[in-house]
């Protein structure tokens, strides 16, 4: 029977969790001290932790959101957004492509149905025809 390692596993998990938390807090402190813009993604990248983990830490999340400077959002320029004309053209092209693919799928389904029908017909014919390898019975 194997030994119960639950206690050791729990202890290791708690230590790993504490190291991760300490690393995230130290990184957050450093970023704020350097007056760098702090976001969840930025902190996760800098601290080497998962963004999803940061969202489970209410105190860290509160520090990020309440102490966020107004200039941490990236500036939007005319070059970052597509024009309405561009979006309209993309939508038209997407609809054309969808129609093409739908027609191609219909044709392929028809071809597949015909091939299955032919195969089935061959199987039926083969099962009704006596095999040439068998000796005729008298």
N, C-alpha and C positions, 0 to 999 in steps of 0.2 A: 504494500500500500504506500502511496506517495505521501510525503510530508505536506502538511498544510502551510503553504507559503503566502497565504492571504495577508498576514500581518506585514511581511516584508514588501509585498507588492504595494500595499496601501501606503507604507512609509516612503517607498521610492516615488510613488505618484505624487504624494504630498510635497516631497522635496523638489521634484521637477516643476510642479505647479508654482511653488514659492520662488524658484529661480526665474521662471518665466515672468512672474509678476514683478519681481525686483528689477529685472532687465527692462521691462516695459516702463516702470515708474522712473528709473534712472534715465532712460532715453527721453521720456516726456519732459522730465526736469531739464535735461540738456537742451532739448529743442526750444523750450520756453525761455530758458536762460539766454540762448543765442538769438532770441527774438525771431525764430524761424516760424513760418506758418505751419500750424499743426492740424492735420486731418487724421481720420482713422486710418486711411490707407497709408499716409505718410509715416505715421507712428508704427504701424504694422511692418512696413518695409524696413524702417530704421532699426526697430527692435528685434526683427526676425521672428515675429509672432503672427498668428493668423488674424485677419480682420474680424472673423466671426468670434474669436476669443475675446477681442476687445469689446465687442458688443455685449458680452456676458459680464463685463466688469463695470457696474454702474458708476463707481467713483471715477475711474479713468475716463469713461465716456462723458461724464459731467464736466470734468476738467477740460476736455477737448472742446466740447460744445459751448461752455460758458465763457471760456477764456479765448475763444477764437476771435481773431481780429477781423474787422470788416473787409480788409483787403486780401483775405486768403483765398477768395474765389478767383478763378482764372478770368481774365478779362475776355469778353467776347468781342470779336471784330467782325466786320462785314465778310471777311474771308472764311470765317469758321462756319457760317451757316449757308445752306444752299438756298438759292432763290426759289420762288414759287414756280417759276417756269421749269427750273431744273427738276424739282420734285415731280411736277406734272409729267415731264418727259420720262422720268424714271418709272412712274406708275404705269404709263402707257406701255413702255417696253416690258415691264413685268407682266402686264396683262397679255401682251402678245406672246410672250414666252410661255405663259400658263396655257394659253390656247394651243400652242404648238405641242407642248408636252402632253396635254390632254388628248389631242388627236393621235399623237404617236402611241400613247398608252392604249387607246381604243384599237388601233391597228394591230398592236402587239397582242392584245387579248384575243382579237379575232384569229390571228395566225396561230396562237397557242391552242385555241379551241379546235381549229381545223386539224392541227397536228395531233392533238389528243384523240380526235375522232378517227383519224386515219390509223393511228396506232391501235386503237381499240378494234377497229374493223379488221386489221391484220391479225390481231390476236384471236378474234372469233373465227376468222377463216382458217388460221393455222390449227385451231383446236378441232375443227370439223373435218379437216383433211387428214387421211391416214398418213402416218409417217412412212417414208420410203425405206427406212432402215428396218422396218418390221417385216417379217415374213408373212405372206398372205396365208390366212387360215383357211383350211379345207373342211 
